[in-house]
């Protein structure tokens, strides 16, 4: 935590910031509130609260106007701020009180357990390009991306910028799967060819916008979901081949040539239906191993 000289104490700053953030579902806000609780700092209830999309929050706490969020939030409110504080691997949460810059809370980003291994397995199964699209600052995003082995980083993005990034990839001929969990990810999840919401800690907006909702915050489940989808798609292809190939091609041809009669044609028509059923039933026995 970095303080502005001559202003609030660290405890007071954290108390006001946590009070402003306590109604927010954003992961950074939760981190601030949880840290205040661990430090046993009193966190009052805000009198007024406003969530500012992709920027942070504005609240009135004990009669004081508190802004908690990124540097853009403070600048838009006219708070003097020469440079945004950035440190590799840490996300800065800027705090202003009564129109004055009060300090920065630095939150260290940690990788999800098994995240690097999960992305490596996705790449091994045919995923050609991995892009990180985030509202975080450039330094933090690149630090995390390097640890994960991500191909490309696009940082400091607003929700509409994430949508534009996905649209750009689609115009290049890519089929895009978007993974997200926040309200700022919802438009991009809806725009992607496949939207995947991390359900365990995801917002309702993200869950509703996505095509797939994972009940655990485990990236390995994406590998499992992809494997299940590919197996199901292959089964559909096999069923179409059997149904169309046998009945419509071989069966009709045989009937027209007089090689089979009505009874044989009925049996031939029923046979592929049974084969399709048995082939589909194989999916019940499929066990997809997690990474």
Buried (B, 14 or more C-beta within 10 A) or exposed (E): BEBBEEBBEBEBBBBBBBBBBBBBBBBBBBBBBEBBEEEEBEBEEBEEBEBBEBBBBBBBBEEBBBBBBBBBBBBEBEBEBEEBBBBBBBBBBBBBBEEBBBBBBBBEBEEEEBBBEBBEBBBEEEBEEBBBBBBBBBBBBBBBBEBBEBEEBBBBBBBEBBBBBBBEBBEEEBEBBBBBBBBBBBBBBBBBEBBBBBBEBBBEBBBBBBBBBBEEBBBBBBBBBBBEEEBEEEBEEBBEEBBEEBBEEBBEEBBEEEEBEEEEBEEBEEBBEEBBEEBBEEEEEEEEEEB
